[in-house]
Amino acid sequence: MSPSTAEIMSRGMKCLMEQLGVVEAERFVATVIREKFDYTRWQRDYFDEKTPEEISHEAEAFERGNPYSGNAVRL
């Protein structure tokens, strides 16, 4: 069964607050609302400007900096 919208919002805010802190998480949400941010368009524009090699290098660098510990936390 798919999570409800409320569950997704709660999990998303938890992630934002863990990564950004409360103040920056609120700033992020306010910016998304104010700018009528289109994540799908942003993602397309971002990745369309990159070569597959650049994406691969970025993914590898992310993995090096954030290794999987095998202890995934279920939110």
All heavy atoms as a GROMACS GRO file, in nm:
protein
  611
    1MET      N    1   0.084  -0.118   0.000
    1MET     CA    2   0.000   0.000   0.000
    1MET      C    3   0.088   0.125   0.000
    1MET      O    4   0.186   0.134   0.072
    1MET     CB    5  -0.089  -0.002   0.123
    1MET     CG    6  -0.189   0.108   0.126
    1MET     SD    7  -0.305   0.075   0.260
    1MET     CE    8  -0.356   0.237   0.294
    2SER      N    9   0.054   0.220  -0.080
    2SER     CA   10   0.130   0.345  -0.091
    2SER      C   11   0.109   0.431   0.033
    2SER      O   12   0.000   0.434   0.089
    2SER     CB   13   0.086   0.424  -0.213
    2SER     OG   14   0.115   0.352  -0.330
    3PRO      N   15   0.215   0.504   0.072
    3PRO     CA   16   0.198   0.594   0.188
    3PRO      C   17   0.104   0.709   0.152
    3PRO      O   18   0.094   0.750   0.037
    3PRO     CB   19   0.339   0.644   0.215
    3PRO     CG   20   0.414   0.621   0.089
    3PRO     CD   21   0.349   0.508   0.019
    4SER      N   22   0.036   0.760   0.253
    4SER     CA   23  -0.055   0.873   0.232
    4SER      C   24   0.026   1.000   0.207
    4SER      O   25   0.146   1.006   0.236
    4SER     CB   26  -0.145   0.893   0.354
    4SER     OG   27  -0.067   0.940   0.464
    5THR      N   28  -0.040   1.101   0.156
    5THR     CA   29   0.024   1.230   0.134
    5THR      C   30   0.080   1.285   0.265
    5THR      O   31   0.191   1.337   0.269
    5THR     CB   32  -0.075   1.330   0.072
    5THR    OG1   33  -0.120   1.277  -0.053
    5THR    CG2   34  -0.012   1.466   0.049
    6ALA      N   35   0.004   1.270   0.373
    6ALA     CA   36   0.051   1.319   0.504
    6ALA      C   37   0.178   1.247   0.546
    6ALA      O   38   0.270   1.310   0.600
    6ALA     CB   39  -0.058   1.302   0.608
    7GLU      N   40   0.186   1.117   0.523
    7GLU     CA   41   0.306   1.041   0.558
    7GLU      C   42   0.426   1.086   0.476
    7GLU      O   43   0.536   1.101   0.529
    7GLU     CB   44   0.282   0.891   0.538
    7GLU     CG   45   0.187   0.829   0.637
    7GLU     CD   46   0.150   0.686   0.600
    7GLU    OE1   47   0.107   0.664   0.484
    7GLU    OE2   48   0.165   0.599   0.686
    8ILE      N   49   0.404   1.107   0.348
    8ILE     CA   50   0.513   1.153   0.260
    8ILE      C   51   0.562   1.291   0.304
    8ILE      O   52   0.683   1.316   0.312
    8ILE     CB   53   0.468   1.154   0.112
    8ILE    CG1   54   0.446   1.010   0.064
    8ILE    CG2   55   0.571   1.226   0.024
    8ILE    CD1   56   0.379   0.999  -0.069
    9MET      N   57   0.468   1.380   0.334
    9MET     CA   58   0.506   1.514   0.380
    9MET      C   59   0.585   1.507   0.510
    9MET      O   60   0.685   1.575   0.527
    9MET     CB   61   0.380   1.601   0.398
    9MET     CG   62   0.304   1.630   0.271
    9MET     SD   63   0.394   1.736   0.158
    9MET     CE   64   0.393   1.887   0.248
   10SER      N   65   0.540   1.423   0.601
   10SER     CA   66   0.608   1.408   0.730
   10SER      C   67   0.750   1.354   0.710
   10SER      O   68   0.846   1.406   0.768
   10SER     CB   69   0.527   1.315   0.820
   10SER     OG   70   0.594   1.296   0.942
   11ARG      N   71   0.764   1.252   0.629
   11ARG     CA   72   0.896   1.195   0.603
   11ARG      C   73   0.987   1.294   0.532
   11ARG      O   74   1.105   1.304   0.563
   11ARG     CB   75   0.881   1.067   0.520
   11ARG     CG   76   0.821   0.954   0.602
   11ARG     CD   77   0.777   0.836   0.520
   11ARG     NE   78   0.882   0.786   0.432
   11ARG     CZ   79   0.859   0.697   0.336
   11ARG    NH1   80   0.737   0.650   0.315
   11ARG    NH2   81   0.957   0.656   0.260
   12GLY      N   82   0.930   1.370   0.437
   12GLY     CA   83   1.009   1.469   0.365
   12GLY      C   84   1.058   1.579   0.456
   12GLY      O   85   1.176   1.619   0.450
   13MET      N   86   0.971   1.629   0.543
   13MET     CA   87   1.012   1.734   0.637
   13MET      C   88   1.117   1.681   0.734
   13MET      O   89   1.212   1.752   0.769
   13MET     CB   90   0.892   1.789   0.713
   13MET     CG   91   0.806   1.883   0.630
   13MET     SD   92   0.897   2.023   0.558
   13MET     CE   93   0.958   2.105   0.703
   14LYS      N   94   1.102   1.557   0.777
   14LYS     CA   95   1.202   1.497   0.867
   14LYS      C   96   1.338   1.493   0.798
   14LYS      O   97   1.439   1.530   0.858
   14LYS     CB   98   1.158   1.357   0.908
   14LYS     CG   99   1.254   1.291   1.005
   14LYS     CD  100   1.204   1.155   1.047
   14LYS     CE  101   1.307   1.092   1.141
   14LYS     NZ  102   1.268   0.957   1.180
   15CYS      N  103   1.340   1.451   0.673
   15CYS     CA  104   1.467   1.448   0.597
   15CYS      C  105   1.526   1.588   0.584
   15CYS      O  106   1.647   1.607   0.604
   15CYS     CB  107   1.445   1.389   0.458
   15CYS     SG  108   1.411   1.214   0.455
   16LEU      N  109   1.443   1.684   0.547
   16LEU     CA  110   1.491   1.821   0.532
   16LEU      C  111   1.549   1.874   0.663
   16LEU      O  112   1.657   1.934   0.665
   16LEU     CB  113   1.378   1.914   0.485
   16LEU     CG  114   1.337   1.903   0.339
   16LEU    CD1  115   1.212   1.986   0.314
   16LEU    CD2  116   1.449   1.945   0.248
   17MET      N  117   1.479   1.851   0.772
   17MET     CA  118   1.526   1.902   0.901
   17MET      C  119   1.655   1.832   0.945
   17MET      O  120   1.743   1.896   1.001
   17MET     CB  121   1.417   1.890   1.006
   17MET     CG  122   1.306   1.992   0.984
   17MET     SD  123   1.184   2.000   1.115
   17MET     CE  124   1.098   1.846   1.096
   18GLU      N  125   1.666   1.704   0.917
   18GLU     CA  126   1.789   1.631   0.953
   18GLU      C  127   1.908   1.682   0.873
   18GLU      O  128   2.018   1.692   0.925
   18GLU     CB  129   1.771   1.481   0.931
   18GLU     CG  130   1.683   1.414   1.033
   18GLU     CD  131   1.654   1.269   1.000
   18GLU    OE1  132   1.695   1.221   0.893
   18GLU    OE2  133   1.589   1.204   1.084
   19GLN      N  134   1.886   1.713   0.747
   19GLN     CA  135   1.994   1.754   0.659
   19GLN      C  136   2.025   1.903   0.664
   19GLN      O  137   2.139   1.944   0.650
   19GLN     CB  138   1.965   1.713   0.514
   19GLN     CG  139   1.959   1.564   0.493
   19GLN     CD  140   2.090   1.496   0.526
   19GLN    OE1  141   2.196   1.539   0.482
   19GLN    NE2  142   2.084   1.391   0.605
   20LEU      N  143   1.921   1.985   0.683
   20LEU     CA  144   1.937   2.130   0.676
   20LEU      C  145   1.922   2.200   0.811
   20LEU      O  146   1.965   2.315   0.824
   20LEU     CB  147   1.834   2.190   0.579
   20LEU     CG  148   1.839   2.141   0.435
   20LEU    CD1  149   1.722   2.200   0.357
   20LEU    CD2  150   1.970   2.178   0.370
   21GLY      N  151   1.857   2.136   0.904
   21GLY     CA  152   1.820   2.203   1.028
   21GLY      C  153   1.684   2.269   1.009
   21GLY      O  154   1.637   2.286   0.896
   22VAL      N  155   1.622   2.306   1.119
   22VAL     CA  156   1.486   2.358   1.114
   22VAL      C  157   1.476   2.487   1.032
   22VAL      O  158   1.390   2.500   0.945
   22VAL     CB  159   1.430   2.380   1.257
   22VAL    CG1  160   1.294   2.445   1.252
   22VAL    CG2  161   1.423   2.248   1.331
   23VAL      N  162   1.566   2.581   1.057
   23VAL     CA  163   1.557   2.712   0.991
   23VAL      C  164   1.576   2.698   0.840
   23VAL      O  165   1.496   2.752   0.761
   23VAL     CB  166   1.658   2.810   1.052
   23VAL    CG1  167   1.662   2.940   0.973
   23VAL    CG2  168   1.625   2.838   1.198
   24GLU      N  169   1.680   2.628   0.798
   24GLU     CA  170   1.704   2.615   0.654
   24GLU      C  171   1.598   2.528   0.587
   24GLU      O  172   1.565   2.551   0.470
   24GLU     CB  173   1.844   2.561   0.629
   24GLU     CG  174   1.951   2.664   0.657
   24GLU     CD  175   2.090   2.618   0.619
   24GLU    OE1  176   2.104   2.512   0.554
   24GLU    OE2  177   2.185   2.689   0.655
   25ALA      N  178   1.543   2.431   0.657
   25ALA     CA  179   1.434   2.351   0.601
   25ALA      C  180   1.313   2.440   0.574
   25ALA      O  181   1.250   2.431   0.468
   25ALA     CB  182   1.396   2.237   0.695
   26GLU      N  183   1.282   2.528   0.668
   26GLU     CA  184   1.171   2.623   0.649
   26GLU      C  185   1.200   2.717   0.533
   26GLU      O  186   1.110   2.749   0.454
   26GLU     CB  187   1.145   2.702   0.777
   26GLU     CG  188   1.086   2.619   0.888
   26GLU     CD  189   0.942   2.577   0.861
   26GLU    OE1  190   0.871   2.644   0.783
   26GLU    OE2  191   0.901   2.475   0.919
   27ARG      N  192   1.323   2.764   0.522
   27ARG     CA  193   1.361   2.852   0.410
   27ARG      C  194   1.343   2.780   0.277
   27ARG      O  195   1.296   2.838   0.179
   27ARG     CB  196   1.506   2.897   0.423
   27ARG     CG  197   1.525   3.017   0.510
   27ARG     CD  198   1.668   3.065   0.514
   27ARG     NE  199   1.716   3.107   0.385
   27ARG     CZ  200   1.844   3.120   0.354
   27ARG    NH1  201   1.938   3.093   0.443
   27ARG    NH2  202   1.880   3.160   0.235
   28PHE      N  203   1.384   2.653   0.273
   28PHE     CA  204   1.370   2.573   0.151
   28PHE      C  205   1.223   2.564   0.110
   28PHE      O  206   1.187   2.590  -0.004
   28PHE     CB  207   1.429   2.434   0.172
   28PHE     CG  208   1.404   2.341   0.057
   28PHE    CD1  209   1.482   2.347  -0.057
   28PHE    CD2  210   1.300   2.249   0.062
   28PHE    CE1  211   1.458   2.262  -0.164
   28PHE    CE2  212   1.275   2.164  -0.044
   28PHE     CZ  213   1.354   2.171  -0.158
   29VAL      N  214   1.137   2.527   0.205
   29VAL     CA  215   0.994   2.513   0.176
   29VAL      C  216   0.936   2.646   0.131
   29VAL      O  217   0.862   2.653   0.032
   29VAL     CB  218   0.919   2.457   0.298
   29VAL    CG1  219   0.768   2.463   0.277
   29VAL    CG2  220   0.963   2.314   0.327
   30ALA      N  221   0.971   2.754   0.200
   30ALA     CA  222   0.920   2.886   0.162
   30ALA      C  223   0.965   2.924   0.022
   30ALA      O  224   0.887   2.981  -0.056
   30ALA     CB  225   0.966   2.992   0.263
   31THR      N  226   1.088   2.893  -0.011
   31THR     CA  227   1.140   2.925  -0.145
   31THR      C  228   1.067   2.846  -0.252
   31THR      O  229   1.030   2.899  -0.356
   31THR     CB  230   1.291   2.898  -0.153
   31THR    OG1  231   1.357   2.978  -0.055
   31THR    CG2  232   1.347   2.928  -0.291
   32VAL      N  233   1.045   2.718  -0.227
   32VAL     CA  234   0.975   2.633  -0.324
   32VAL      C  235   0.834   2.688  -0.348
   32VAL      O  236   0.789   2.697  -0.462
   32VAL     CB  237   0.969   2.487  -0.274
   32VAL    CG1  238   0.872   2.405  -0.358
   32VAL    CG2  239   1.107   2.424  -0.277
   33ILE      N  240   0.767   2.729  -0.243
   33ILE     CA  241   0.632   2.783  -0.257
   33ILE      C  242   0.634   2.918  -0.329
   33ILE      O  243   0.559   2.941  -0.423
   33ILE     CB  244   0.565   2.796  -0.118
   33ILE    CG1  245   0.538   2.658  -0.061
   33ILE    CG2  246   0.436   2.878  -0.128
   33ILE    CD1  247   0.499   2.658   0.085
   34ARG      N  248   0.722   3.006  -0.284
   34ARG     CA  249   0.728   3.142  -0.340
   34ARG      C  250   0.767   3.142  -0.487
   34ARG      O  251   0.711   3.215  -0.568
   34ARG     CB  252   0.827   3.227  -0.259
   34ARG     CG  253   0.838   3.370  -0.306
   34ARG     CD  254   0.935   3.452  -0.222
   34ARG     NE  255   1.070   3.399  -0.225
   34ARG     CZ  256   1.134   3.345  -0.121
   34ARG    NH1  257   1.076   3.335  -0.004
   34ARG    NH2  258   1.256   3.299  -0.133
   35GLU      N  259   0.863   3.060  -0.523
   35GLU     CA  260   0.915   3.059  -0.660
   35GLU      C  261   0.835   2.967  -0.752
   35GLU      O  262   0.870   2.953  -0.868
   35GLU     CB  263   1.062   3.014  -0.659
   35GLU     CG  264   1.152   3.102  -0.576
   35GLU     CD  265   1.165   3.242  -0.631
   35GLU    OE1  266   1.157   3.260  -0.754
   35GLU    OE2  267   1.182   3.334  -0.549
   36LYS      N  268   0.733   2.902  -0.698
   36LYS     CA  269   0.655   2.805  -0.776
   36LYS      C  270   0.752   2.707  -0.845
   36LYS      O  271   0.748   2.683  -0.964
   36LYS     CB  272   0.565   2.874  -0.876
   36LYS     CG  273   0.467   2.968  -0.810
   36LYS     CD  274   0.351   2.999  -0.898
   36LYS     CE  275   0.257   3.100  -0.841
   36LYS     NZ  276   0.209   3.084  -0.710
   37PHE      N  277   0.840   2.655  -0.763
   37PHE     CA  278   0.948   2.567  -0.806
   37PHE      C  279   0.893   2.440  -0.870
   37PHE      O  280   0.808   2.373  -0.812
   37PHE     CB  281   1.033   2.532  -0.684
   37PHE     CG  282   1.153   2.448  -0.713
   37PHE    CD1  283   1.264   2.503  -0.774
   37PHE    CD2  284   1.157   2.316  -0.677
   37PHE    CE1  285   1.376   2.426  -0.800
   37PHE    CE2  286   1.268   2.238  -0.701
   37PHE     CZ  287   1.379   2.293  -0.762
   38ASP      N  288   0.940   2.409  -0.989
   38ASP     CA  289   0.902   2.288  -1.059
   38ASP      C  290   1.021   2.192  -1.054
   38ASP      O  291   1.114   2.201  -1.134
   38ASP     CB  292   0.865   2.321  -1.203
   38ASP     CG  293   0.816   2.200  -1.283
   38ASP    OD1  294   0.846   2.086  -1.244
   38ASP    OD2  295   0.748   2.222  -1.384
   39TYR      N  296   1.017   2.099  -0.959
   39TYR     CA  297   1.129   2.007  -0.939
   39TYR      C  298   1.157   1.924  -1.063
   39TYR      O  299   1.272   1.904  -1.100
   39TYR     CB  300   1.102   1.915  -0.819
   39TYR     CG  301   1.211   1.813  -0.800
   39TYR    CD1  302   1.330   1.849  -0.738
   39TYR    CD2  303   1.196   1.684  -0.846
   39TYR    CE1  304   1.432   1.757  -0.721
   39TYR    CE2  305   1.298   1.591  -0.830
   39TYR     CZ  306   1.415   1.628  -0.767
   39TYR     OH  307   1.516   1.538  -0.753
   40THR      N  308   1.052   1.879  -1.130
   40THR     CA  309   1.072   1.796  -1.249
   40THR      C  310   1.145   1.873  -1.358
   40THR      O  311   1.239   1.823  -1.418
   40THR     CB  312   0.936   1.744  -1.302
   40THR    OG1  313   0.872   1.671  -1.197
   40THR    CG2  314   0.955   1.656  -1.423
   41ARG      N  315   1.104   1.998  -1.380
   41ARG     CA  316   1.172   2.081  -1.480
   41ARG      C  317   1.317   2.107  -1.439
   41ARG      O  318   1.408   2.100  -1.519
   41ARG     CB  319   1.099   2.212  -1.503
   41ARG     CG  320   1.183   2.309  -1.586
   41ARG     CD  321   1.108   2.431  -1.630
   41ARG     NE  322   1.080   2.406  -1.769
   41ARG     CZ  323   0.969   2.432  -1.832
   41ARG    NH1  324   0.870   2.488  -1.770
   41ARG    NH2  325   0.955   2.406  -1.959
   42TRP      N  326   1.339   2.140  -1.311
   42TRP     CA  327   1.474   2.165  -1.261
   42TRP      C  328   1.561   2.042  -1.282
   42TRP      O  329   1.675   2.053  -1.329
   42TRP     CB  330   1.471   2.201  -1.112
   42TRP     CG  331   1.608   2.207  -1.054
   42TRP    CD1  332   1.694   2.312  -1.058
   42TRP    CD2  333   1.678   2.101  -0.988
   42TRP    NE1  334   1.813   2.279  -0.998
   42TRP    CE2  335   1.806   2.150  -0.953
   42TRP    CE3  336   1.645   1.970  -0.953
   42TRP    CZ2  337   1.900   2.072  -0.886
   42TRP    CZ3  338   1.739   1.893  -0.886
   42TRP    CH2  339   1.864   1.945  -0.854
   43GLN      N  340   1.508   1.926  -1.250
   43GLN     CA  341   1.584   1.802  -1.264
   43GLN      C  342   1.619   1.778  -1.411
   43GLN      O  343   1.732   1.742  -1.444
   43GLN     CB  344   1.503   1.686  -1.208
   43GLN     CG  345   1.581   1.557  -1.197
   43GLN     CD  346   1.499   1.448  -1.132
   43GLN    OE1  347   1.377   1.447  -1.142
   43GLN    NE2  348   1.566   1.357  -1.066
   44ARG      N  349   1.522   1.798  -1.499
   44ARG     CA  350   1.549   1.780  -1.643
   44ARG      C  351   1.657   1.877  -1.690
   44ARG      O  352   1.751   1.838  -1.759
   44ARG     CB  353   1.423   1.803  -1.725
   44ARG     CG  354   1.335   1.684  -1.732
   44ARG     CD  355   1.229   1.702  -1.839
   44ARG     NE  356   1.122   1.609  -1.811
   44ARG     CZ  357   0.996   1.642  -1.799
   44ARG    NH1  358   0.958   1.768  -1.814
   44ARG    NH2  359   0.906   1.552  -1.773
   45ASP      N  360   1.642   2.004  -1.655
   45ASP     CA  361   1.741   2.105  -1.695
   45ASP      C  362   1.878   2.071  -1.639
   45ASP      O  363   1.979   2.081  -1.709
   45ASP     CB  364   1.699   2.245  -1.649
   45ASP     CG  365   1.576   2.296  -1.720
   45ASP    OD1  366   1.538   2.239  -1.825
   45ASP    OD2  367   1.517   2.394  -1.670
   46TYR      N  368   1.883   2.031  -1.513
   46TYR     CA  369   2.010   1.999  -1.447
   46TYR      C  370   2.079   1.882  -1.517
   46TYR      O  371   2.196   1.890  -1.552
   46TYR     CB  372   1.984   1.965  -1.300
   46TYR     CG  373   2.110   1.927  -1.225
   46TYR    CD1  374   2.198   2.024  -1.179
   46TYR    CD2  375   2.140   1.794  -1.200
   46TYR    CE1  376   2.313   1.990  -1.111
   46TYR    CE2  377   2.255   1.758  -1.132
   46TYR     CZ  378   2.341   1.856  -1.087
   46TYR     OH  379   2.454   1.821  -1.020
   47PHE      N  380   2.006   1.775  -1.538
   47PHE     CA  381   2.068   1.656  -1.596
   47PHE      C  382   2.088   1.666  -1.747
   47PHE      O  383   2.181   1.605  -1.801
   47PHE     CB  384   1.989   1.530  -1.560
   47PHE     CG  385   2.009   1.489  -1.417
   47PHE    CD1  386   1.908   1.505  -1.324
   47PHE    CD2  387   2.130   1.438  -1.375
   47PHE    CE1  388   1.928   1.469  -1.192
   47PHE    CE2  389   2.152   1.402  -1.243
   47PHE     CZ  390   2.050   1.418  -1.151
   48ASP      N  391   2.006   1.745  -1.817
   48ASP     CA  392   2.025   1.762  -1.961
   48ASP      C  393   2.157   1.831  -1.993
   48ASP      O  394   2.213   1.812  -2.101
   48ASP     CB  395   1.910   1.842  -2.023
   48ASP     CG  396   1.786   1.758  -2.044
   48ASP    OD1  397   1.793   1.635  -2.027
   48ASP    OD2  398   1.681   1.816  -2.076
   49GLU      N  399   2.208   1.911  -1.898
   49GLU     CA  400   2.333   1.983  -1.920
   49GLU      C  401   2.456   1.898  -1.888
   49GLU      O  402   2.568   1.942  -1.909
   49GLU     CB  403   2.336   2.110  -1.834
   49GLU     CG  404   2.232   2.212  -1.875
   49GLU     CD  405   2.230   2.332  -1.784
   49GLU    OE1  406   2.314   2.341  -1.692
   49GLU    OE2  407   2.144   2.419  -1.806
   50LYS      N  408   2.435   1.777  -1.839
   50LYS     CA  409   2.546   1.692  -1.798
   50LYS      C  410   2.562   1.573  -1.891
   50LYS      O  411   2.465   1.521  -1.944
   50LYS     CB  412   2.524   1.641  -1.656
   50LYS     CG  413   2.522   1.754  -1.554
   50LYS     CD  414   2.545   1.703  -1.417
   50LYS     CE  415   2.557   1.817  -1.320
   50LYS     NZ  416   2.681   1.888  -1.328
   51THR      N  417   2.687   1.532  -1.907
   51THR     CA  418   2.713   1.411  -1.984
   51THR      C  419   2.692   1.290  -1.892
   51THR      O  420   2.698   1.304  -1.768
   51THR     CB  421   2.858   1.409  -2.035
   51THR    OG1  422   2.947   1.398  -1.923
   51THR    CG2  423   2.890   1.533  -2.118
   52PRO      N  424   2.672   1.173  -1.950
   52PRO     CA  425   2.662   1.053  -1.866
   52PRO      C  426   2.787   1.034  -1.778
   52PRO      O  427   2.775   0.991  -1.663
   52PRO     CB  428   2.647   0.940  -1.967
   52PRO     CG  429   2.582   1.004  -2.085
   52PRO     CD  430   2.642   1.142  -2.090
   53GLU      N  431   2.902   1.070  -1.830
   53GLU     CA  432   3.026   1.057  -1.753
   53GLU      C  433   3.025   1.150  -1.631
   53GLU      O  434   3.067   1.112  -1.522
   53GLU     CB  435   3.147   1.086  -1.840
   53GLU     CG  436   3.172   0.984  -1.948
   53GLU     CD  437   3.082   1.000  -2.070
   53GLU    OE1  438   3.020   1.108  -2.089
   53GLU    OE2  439   3.069   0.901  -2.145
   54GLU      N  440   2.977   1.273  -1.649
   54GLU     CA  441   2.969   1.368  -1.536
   54GLU      C  442   2.873   1.316  -1.429
   54GLU      O  443   2.904   1.323  -1.309
   54GLU     CB  444   2.923   1.506  -1.584
   54GLU     CG  445   3.025   1.581  -1.664
   54GLU     CD  446   2.970   1.709  -1.723
   54GLU    OE1  447   2.858   1.708  -1.778
   54GLU    OE2  448   3.039   1.812  -1.712
   55ILE      N  449   2.760   1.264  -1.471
   55ILE     CA  450   2.663   1.210  -1.376
   55ILE      C  451   2.725   1.093  -1.302
   55ILE      O  452   2.712   1.082  -1.179
   55ILE     CB  453   2.532   1.169  -1.448
   55ILE    CG1  454   2.463   1.293  -1.506
   55ILE    CG2  455   2.440   1.093  -1.353
   55ILE    CD1  456   2.349   1.262  -1.601
   56SER      N  457   2.794   1.007  -1.373
   56SER     CA  458   2.859   0.892  -1.311
   56SER      C  459   2.963   0.936  -1.209
   56SER      O  460   2.969   0.883  -1.097
   56SER     CB  461   2.924   0.804  -1.418
   56SER     OG  462   2.991   0.695  -1.358
   57HIS      N  463   3.046   1.035  -1.244
   57HIS     CA  464   3.148   1.085  -1.151
   57HIS      C  465   3.085   1.147  -1.026
   57HIS      O  466   3.134   1.126  -0.915
   57HIS     CB  467   3.240   1.186  -1.220
   57HIS     CG  468   3.331   1.125  -1.322
   57HIS    ND1  469   3.419   1.024  -1.293
   57HIS    CD2  470   3.346   1.151  -1.453
   57HIS    CE1  471   3.486   0.990  -1.402
   57HIS    NE2  472   3.443   1.066  -1.502
   58GLU      N  473   2.976   1.221  -1.046
   58GLU     CA  474   2.908   1.281  -0.931
   58GLU      C  475   2.849   1.172  -0.841
   58GLU      O  476   2.856   1.183  -0.719
   58GLU     CB  477   2.798   1.376  -0.977
   58GLU     CG  478   2.851   1.506  -1.033
   58GLU     CD  479   2.742   1.603  -1.073
   58GLU    OE1  480   2.625   1.583  -1.035
   58GLU    OE2  481   2.775   1.700  -1.143
   59ALA      N  482   2.791   1.069  -0.902
   59ALA     CA  483   2.734   0.960  -0.823
   59ALA      C  484   2.845   0.886  -0.746
   59ALA      O  485   2.827   0.853  -0.628
   59ALA     CB  486   2.659   0.862  -0.914
   60GLU      N  487   2.957   0.864  -0.810
   60GLU     CA  488   3.070   0.798  -0.743
   60GLU      C  489   3.122   0.882  -0.628
   60GLU      O  490   3.152   0.830  -0.520
   60GLU     CB  491   3.181   0.769  -0.843
   60GLU     CG  492   3.146   0.659  -0.942
   60GLU     CD  493   3.244   0.649  -1.058
   60GLU    OE1  494   3.346   0.723  -1.060
   60GLU    OE2  495   3.220   0.566  -1.146
   61ALA      N  496   3.134   1.013  -0.649
   61ALA     CA  497   3.182   1.102  -0.544
   61ALA      C  498   3.082   1.103  -0.427
   61ALA      O  499   3.123   1.102  -0.310
   61ALA     CB  500   3.201   1.244  -0.598
   62PHE      N  501   2.955   1.103  -0.457
   62PHE     CA  502   2.854   1.099  -0.351
   62PHE      C  503   2.866   0.970  -0.271
   62PHE      O  504   2.863   0.972  -0.148
   62PHE     CB  505   2.713   1.112  -0.409
   62PHE     CG  506   2.606   1.108  -0.303
   62PHE    CD1  507   2.572   1.223  -0.235
   62PHE    CD2  508   2.543   0.990  -0.271
   62PHE    CE1  509   2.475   1.220  -0.135
   62PHE    CE2  510   2.446   0.986  -0.172
   62PHE     CZ  511   2.412   1.102  -0.104
   63GLU      N  512   2.881   0.860  -0.340
   63GLU     CA  513   2.894   0.730  -0.273
   63GLU      C  514   3.017   0.727  -0.183
   63GLU      O  515   3.011   0.677  -0.070
   63GLU     CB  516   2.900   0.616  -0.374
   63GLU     CG  517   2.929   0.480  -0.314
   63GLU     CD  518   2.829   0.434  -0.208
   63GLU    OE1  519   2.714   0.477  -0.212
   63GLU    OE2  520   2.869   0.355  -0.121
   64ARG      N  521   3.128   0.781  -0.230
   64ARG     CA  522   3.249   0.785  -0.147
   64ARG      C  523   3.226   0.867  -0.020
   64ARG      O  524   3.273   0.830   0.087
   64ARG     CB  525   3.367   0.843  -0.225
   64ARG     CG  526   3.432   0.745  -0.320
   64ARG     CD  527   3.565   0.798  -0.374
   64ARG     NE  528   3.552   0.924  -0.445
   64ARG     CZ  529   3.518   0.938  -0.572
   64ARG    NH1  530   3.492   0.831  -0.645
   64ARG    NH2  531   3.510   1.056  -0.628
   65GLY      N  532   3.156   0.976  -0.032
   65GLY     CA  533   3.130   1.062   0.082
   65GLY      C  534   3.015   1.016   0.170
   65GLY      O  535   3.000   1.062   0.283
   66ASN      N  536   2.933   0.924   0.119
   66ASN     CA  537   2.816   0.876   0.192
   66ASN      C  538   2.802   0.726   0.175
   66ASN      O  539   2.704   0.678   0.117
   66ASN     CB  540   2.688   0.945   0.140
   66ASN     CG  541   2.696   1.094   0.149
   66ASN    OD1  542   2.672   1.152   0.252
   66ASN    ND2  543   2.734   1.159   0.039
   67PRO      N  544   2.899   0.649   0.223
   67PRO     CA  545   2.895   0.504   0.198
   67PRO      C  546   2.774   0.439   0.265
   67PRO      O  547   2.732   0.480   0.374
   67PRO     CB  548   3.024   0.454   0.260
   67PRO     CG  549   3.064   0.557   0.357
   67PRO     CD  550   3.012   0.688   0.304
   68TYR      N  551   2.720   0.340   0.199
   68TYR     CA  552   2.607   0.265   0.253
   68TYR      C  553   2.657   0.176   0.365
   68TYR      O  554   2.750   0.098   0.348
   68TYR     CB  555   2.542   0.182   0.142
   68TYR     CG  556   2.429   0.096   0.192
   68TYR    CD1  557   2.312   0.154   0.241
   68TYR    CD2  558   2.439  -0.042   0.191
   68TYR    CE1  559   2.207   0.075   0.286
   68TYR    CE2  560   2.334  -0.122   0.238
   68TYR     CZ  561   2.220  -0.062   0.285
   68TYR     OH  562   2.118  -0.139   0.330
   69SER      N  563   2.596   0.188   0.480
   69SER     CA  564   2.641   0.113   0.597
   69SER      C  565   2.565  -0.018   0.615
   69SER      O  566   2.600  -0.097   0.701
   69SER     CB  567   2.624   0.198   0.723
   69SER     OG  568   2.486   0.221   0.746
   70GLY      N  569   2.462  -0.038   0.535
   70GLY     CA  570   2.382  -0.159   0.550
   70GLY      C  571   2.277  -0.147   0.659
   70GLY      O  572   2.204  -0.239   0.688
   71ASN      N  573   2.271  -0.031   0.721
   71ASN     CA  574   2.174  -0.008   0.828
   71ASN      C  575   2.077   0.102   0.788
   71ASN      O  576   2.064   0.202   0.857
   71ASN     CB  577   2.248   0.033   0.957
   71ASN     CG  578   2.336  -0.078   1.008
   71ASN    OD1  579   2.301  -0.194   1.001
   71ASN    ND2  580   2.452  -0.042   1.057
   72ALA      N  581   2.010   0.081   0.679
   72ALA     CA  582   1.914   0.182   0.632
   72ALA      C  583   1.807   0.204   0.736
   72ALA      O  584   1.755   0.110   0.795
   72ALA     CB  585   1.853   0.139   0.499
   73VAL      N  586   1.774   0.330   0.758
   73VAL     CA  587   1.672   0.365   0.854
   73VAL      C  588   1.539   0.379   0.781
   73VAL      O  589   1.530   0.453   0.684
   73VAL     CB  590   1.708   0.497   0.926
   73VAL    CG1  591   1.595   0.539   1.018
   73VAL    CG2  592   1.838   0.482   1.001
   74ARG      N  593   1.441   0.309   0.825
   74ARG     CA  594   1.307   0.321   0.766
   74ARG      C  595   1.235   0.434   0.836
   74ARG      O  596   1.221   0.434   0.957
   74ARG     CB  597   1.229   0.191   0.781
   74ARG     CG  598   1.097   0.195   0.712
   74ARG     CD  599   1.047   0.054   0.688
   74ARG     NE  600   0.918   0.055   0.631
   74ARG     CZ  601   0.893   0.056   0.500
   74ARG    NH1  602   0.993   0.057   0.416
   74ARG    NH2  603   0.771   0.055   0.455
   75LEU      N  604   1.193   0.533   0.757
   75LEU     CA  605   1.124   0.650   0.815
   75LEU      C  606   0.978   0.624   0.831
   75LEU      O  607   0.915   0.553   0.768
   75LEU     CB  608   1.146   0.772   0.725
   75LEU     CG  609   1.292   0.812   0.705
   75LEU    CD1  610   1.299   0.924   0.607
   75LEU    CD2  611   1.354   0.851   0.836
   0.00000   0.00000   0.00000
